[in-house]
């Protein structure tokens, strides 16, 4: 099914910077808990991400990413996910994060 332009415009993808990375031992699959700064308009959001195959916590600290910020919150165990970090998923489930080529302002909209 094709996506209309107006449907695409409803997906609010924004640039954010990961400001904290924590282990998520309660997750069913290996994951991190991320705290992400999406700038003054959106603020700080949390997300869990199954990105432990490729990224260490040190790799992720202060890294800019792209996230969807207008999904409903999702309870994952005791953790509340408030956004979705975007990445390309390979055949083996390895996730490559999408990110800007250059450091830009947090909160800028993708579209």
N, C-alpha and C positions, 0 to 999 in steps of 0.2 A: 504494500500500500504506500502510495506517495504521500509525502509530508507537504502540507501547504506552507507558504511563506509565513502566514500569520501564526500557524502552529509553531514553526521554528522560532519566531520572535518571542514566544512565550517562555522558551527555555532561557533562563538567565544564567549564562556562563560568565564568570568573573575571574580575574587574576587575583591570587592571594599569595601570601608568604607564610610558610610553615614556621611557627615560632616555638613550638614544643612538640616533641615526639616521645611517646611512652609505649612500652611493651603492652600487649593486650593478651595476657595469658589465658583469659577466660574465653576468648574467641574459639570457635570450632576449627577454623583454619588459621594458620599463622598470619597475624595482622599487627598493625600499629594503631595506636590512638593518636590522632593528629590534632593540634590546635593551630588554626589558620587565621591570619589577619587579612580580612578582605577590605580594609580601609574604613574611613569614617562613616560612610553611608550604610554599609552592611555590618561592619564590626567584626568581632571574633566569633568564629564558628568551629565546631568540633566535628571530626569525621573519623571513621575507622577505615583502614585501607589494607587490603591483602597484597602488600608490595614488598614483603620481606625477602623474596628470592633475589631481587636485584638491588635493593637499597638497604643500607645500614641506617641506624638512627642518625649517625654523624653526616651521612650523605644528604639527609633530608632537612636538617636544621638550616634555616634561613633560605631555603630553596623556594623559588616561585613556582606555582602550579596553576592549573585551570580547574575550577570547580563549578558545579551547578548549585546555586544558592536558593532556588525557589521550589525545591522538593519538600514535602512534609517531613517533619522529624521522624526518625526511625529508631525504636528501642532495640539495642543489640545487647542482650544480657543486661547488665547493670549500667551500660553505657548508652547515652543518647546521641545518635549521629544527626547532625544539623545541616549537612551538605554532602555532595557527592564529588569526590576527586576524580577527574577524568584521566583515562589512560588507554593506550592501545593494548589489547590482550592477545598474546601469541597462542599458538596451539597448545603449549604446555601450561597455560595459565599464567605465564610470566607477564607482568604488567609494566609497560613503559609509560611514565607520566608525561602528559602534555604540558608544555610550558612555553613562555615567550622566549625568543632568542636573546633578548636584552632585558636588563632590569627595568621594569616600568612601575608606574603607580599602582598600588594595591587598589582593587575595586574596579579597575577598568573593565568594561563589558566587552565580551567577545561576540562578534556578530557581523 
